């Protein structure tokens, strides 16, 4: 169940990142934007930590393949935001 919880937290962090990105786009206050960008960086760091833990605990070959896909596409996704 721990792995399910970790993936759920990653999903929630991605939703938060999307919300913070939206806020940066619609608000023109530089101080507010800096705060939202800090939150984005914090959520990305949390996801990196969670993915590292998952990488150590996942043993099934197909699951490792899926996790590799996530890690391989992560940087491209982060660059687009």
N, C-alpha and C positions, 0 to 999 in steps of 0.2 A: 504493500500500500504506500510505502514511502516514495517509491518512484512515481506513482500516480500523483501524489501530492506535489512532488518537485515539478513535474510537467504542468500541473495546474498553476503553480506559482509562476512558471515561465510564461504561460498563456496570459495570466493576469498582468504580468509585467509588460508584455507586448501590447496589451490593450491600454495600459497606462501610458506607454510611450506614444501610441497613436493619439491619445487624447492630448498629451502635452505638446506634441507636434502641431496638432490642430490649433491649440491655444497660441503657440508662437506665430502661426500664420495669420490669426485673426485679431491679435492684440498688438498695438503699436507702441506699447510702453517698454523701453529697453530694460528696465529693472525687472519687470515681470517676465520678459523673455529670458533674461539670464537665469531667473529662478526655475523656469520650466526646462531650460537646457540642462541645468544642474540635476533636476529630477530625472531627465532622460539618461544622463550619464550614470546616475546611481542605479537605475533599473537595468541598464545594459551591463553594468558591473555585477549586479546580482544574478542576472541570467548567465553570465560567463562562469560565475562560481557554481551555480546549479548544474550547468552543463558539464563542468569538470567533475563534479560529484557523480553525475549520472554516467559519465564515461568510465569511471572506476568501478561502478557497480553493475553495469549491464554486461551480461555474458553471452546472450544468444546472438549468433551471427547476423540474423536478419535485423535484430534490434540495433546492433552495432552499425549496420549499414544505414539504417534510418538516422541514427544519431550523427553519422558522418555527413549525411546529406544536410542536416540542420547546420552543422558546423561549417560546412563548405559554402553554404548560401548566406550565412549570417553576416559576413562582412559586406557583401553586396547589398543586402537589405539595409544594414546600418548606414551605408554611404548614401543611399537614396533619400534618407530622412534628414 
